[in-house]
Amino acid sequence: MNLTRPHLNYNDAPGFLYAGFNQDYGCFAIGLDSGFRVFNSEPLIEQARNESDEGGIALIEMLYRTNYLALVGGGRNPRYPPNKVIIYDSIKAQAVLELEYKSEVKNVKLRRERLIVVLSHKVFVYHFSLHPHLLQTFETTDNDKGLAAVSASPDHAMLVVPGRQRGHVQLIDLDSLGYYWSSATDINNTHPHHQPHPPPTTANVSIIAAHSGKLSCVALNHDGTKCATSSDKGTLIRVFNTTTGTLLNELRRGMDRAEIFSIAFNQDSTRLCVSSDKGTIHIFNLDPSTMSEHKPRGPTYGQVVVYPTQSPSQYGLTQNGNRGSSLSFMKDLLPKYFSSEWSFAHAKIITESQCLVAFEQKNTILAICADGSCYKFYFDPKKGGECVRESFERFYKPDSL
């Protein structure tokens, strides 16, 4: 969640530049005009901070719960040049690696064996060690937001970035690049005699025409088998199979234009949560196994009721258990709106601040907001509907230095 790019909200905390979860959502880090802080997600506890008058951090990427962080300077007084990536050792409290580029760094993603650096029109993929080896460079369309997502599973390394054409995504199998991680090549333990397999000349890359408009958000599930995308229109979220490119789900956030800030899968990829500038978090079911055993709710969103039958869709629910139109059986005759899948559950952020969302436990979601607040919501896995706010905490205040 990059707060240095234009999205004005008078509730946003001054000096708050960035927020991002680690790979398993158990921690998150924030970048500030004065440095950075690291928090445990549940319970919400500050674990580390590094703040001074040396300058701001506009981007911070954690490597699970290790002592390594990727930092990019920013704000009114950047600590590091915005065209540099700094790998920072929090135990030694010093930089151990520095990479410089010809233009501003838009994003950084880490895996134990991969370092991905995103510029506005290029993506660099490295074998991650104390002496990074550039494996491949990929061209993209204009990517000022630095859109990129990487799978967290140690068994499958998948990367998604924008394609060369507007609305397209590139699905890159990082394992096909060679140089697999082992303890001998880790940044913690570089072995001079270890010779990893050299990378192939070409990578395994798939292209999906996800949207007609410019991409606004991308996400991958844990094992990299599903990819979720949204466009700058912000009305539809599409979920694809990364192996076949097949469209698995088309989910409707709403009818009016919105900016999608965050998309996240749950651990078993049966649900998806989405946040936008409307201040509402939407939760969607992706799998029929999540469908309620009880009688489904009636239609909402102005849907028209027809004579009920035993079919769930006639009560306003789709086969996946999301809300849908009772006239969806006439989808070939009616506008696309009537065949849409609407969210199964939803939660409201009071200030409508930009927020980053993630599934915490099985039926709870976390929201890290630009006003310095953290929400925890519970949703009923059977009934859905409006979520219950379980907690609200303030993790950052500008005057709490």
C-alpha angles and dihedrals in degrees: 000000000000111000096181091080121081115284109121121204120161090216094061115115113251114245094020105130109164146004129189139163123231119245097279096036090240092118138023134198131208130206119217140183085254101042133282146301133204125213138189109235102216114050093022103237130154108238104177143358136189112187132154143129090277091099148262137314114217096179133027126177122188125212100221105282097324126121093255123100131175111223134190121186124236148132127080092322111021115212089211130020110274089235093063134081114210120198103208127198107212093196094054090034091223143098114266099179137025130191122187129200138186094245140028118298109239100185144352128206126190138201125166090260101026138062116190121192119190124204127177093272105009140056121203120202118197137183098245115235139111086282103039116210116212106232102178145339122222127199120224139181116258105312105177091154091057093233112194139133132188129194117250099210114111088217100057127032111198127166128195122195134154117285127233091267127061113269094014126117130205116219108201123192100217092191089065089066093069126220096105117199121260133161088259094060099037117122086243094056116024111183114203094206097051113104112193120203111277117246121259120252093249134036128226101253130169125192123212124188093219101166141002092229132057116292117253103177140008133187140176129208121240098272096036096244096117131047126193123200141178133187132224088267088067098203100107134043116197126200120203137189104243094209099051102019089233118156105242102175138009110198128188119219093181145305100263125074116269140166112246110218103178143009124187137174123216119242097270095037094240094119139036131201125202133189128197143171089272089079093241127118113209124203119201132190114230100181131055089225089073092060118123119258089211128081106288122246122258123261123289136184091062095303119167117241119226129186105303123239132172092272111109092221090061089063092055099270127113124223089265091056097253123130114269142162119284086223094059090113086071093052092127091059102036132061117280091258090077093058095048126119112227126198120291093213137006142194133198129228107211098215095039087229121162108273142186116221136200139163109255110182124357098288103017134084132201125216121196108196136201091237089067096258133126122209127194117198132187121209126196106243091208105039103025112185122119115004123234116239106232099179145358122197136170110228098172136036122169091229094051096085 
